[in-house]
């Protein structure tokens, strides 16, 4: 009798264990809802700095000229806020610049690693700034002759003539980007955010101020690339 009871109890235990295992296997494991990661914001630092105003001051701190951003380009004014030129981005991709009398002075054509200054009729290249394979730059005239060589080093940028004589230096120190003569004396400087190679355009004495500003604007938009 005892053996029979023991066998029945054992049988009941086995049946219960089997049923319990089946229930466990049939349960659906709940997966946590996926968490959507917030989109990574685009780094717009470079864009912002390239559209800020660029104020140039003399060594003594007097306002010399300024590039003021506009909806479609920029306006160049002198130290007394008088307009010198207006720079405008065209639908064609070219950058047009005019004087205060609204007369077209020329265009800047941007290509990969190159910026060409055209005349007002757009039928002649006047100067071309080109990025070289070693990272330096060269300014050539319409005859493809080198006017300036622009070299980078650990101190900044040097603007050299074809004979490799120093014309100007660009130095960045204590929040200032300065154009200096060969002896190291500051010609003018800015505390505004601007690409060093774009700032160097203001040291191209073969160009007038309007051409310098238009070229600097175009170069700064691309970060010199």
Buried (B, 14 or more C-beta within 10 A) or exposed (E): EEEEEEEEEEEEEEEEEEEEEEEEEEEEEEEEEEEEEEEEEEEEEEEEBBBBBBBBBEBEEEBBBBBBBEEEBBBBBEBEEEBBBBBBBEEEEBBBBBBBEEEBBBBBBBEEBEBBBBBBEBEEBBBBBBBEEEEBBBBBBEEEEEBBBBBBEEEBBBBBEEEEEBBBBBBBEEEEBBBBEEEEEBBBBBBBBBBBBBBBBBBBEEBEBBBBBBBBBBBBBBEBE
